[in-house]
Amino acid sequence: MELGLVGLGKMGGNMRERIRRAGHTVLGYDRNPDLADVHSLQELVGKLSGPRVVWVMVPAGEATQSTIDELAELLEPGDVVVDGGNSRWTDDEKHAEELAAKGIGFVDCGVSGGVWGLENGYALMYGGDKENVAKVQPVFDALKPEGDFGAVHAGKVGAGHFAKMVHNGIEYAMMQAYAEGWELLEKVDSVTDVRDVFRSWQEGTVIRSWLLDLAVTALDEDEHLDGLRGYAQDSGEGRWTVEAAIDHAVPLPAITASLFARFASRQEDSPQMKMIAALRNQFGGHAVEKK
């Protein structure tokens, strides 16, 4: 089939290559002309045969909204837009309604795989009407990992991005658990090779995972992570997961704590810890450290 792909960054560029390797035609547009096959969305739409499928792979928010707005004026009834970025599921519902008014279908797709997706395939979670999903199915089949798993029609519009959001929330908590265990192992004198302890967990243990494998790779590159600053950014999806949990009264203590731990990394001198130290000094006479 033919596919228009908007956004050829680290994810989009590799996705274009993987789809082409499966034998499909991909026309890519990016604001960087060195990456693009065409030089405008208008040219992209004009070169695709109907019914067209255009996959949007740009940052969530305004960039996605403006791209979909422009495509809505260029596409025709029966065409389909896929949002494969990290948009919030509530935005999907709005986009689907806006496009449906012009007879254009909409599918949202959460994509996981990062820089490894080109070779390993991408885990895909997509939402939308069956007829719109069917028009995109050859691309889903090309992108997914080999085998029976790795892709799911999660439900109606918004379900794909909601599932990807929860996936990322779980990822937060798993990474936090590995990080806490690593820090504790590094603190004690009795453990002389933390890296090999992590390596030993890669086989035969219940906590083995791809994340653990990546942790070992990171420790092989920098055994004590001395070259890194203790700062971790958070994506919007971690926050959205916690907000959704509040909206639905679902307790997420591990995921919520892992998100707040990211916030703590922004503080070189935590104001909260100043108050805790002051209170411990006041009620118990515990020593405080002065600057």
Helices and strands as residue ranges (DSSP letters): E 2-6, H 10-21, E 25-29, H 41-47, E 53-56, H 62-74, E 80-83, H 89-100, E 105-112, G 114-116, H 117-120, E 123-127, H 130-143, E 151-155, H 159-187, H 194-200, H 210-221, H 236-247, H 253-264, H 271-284
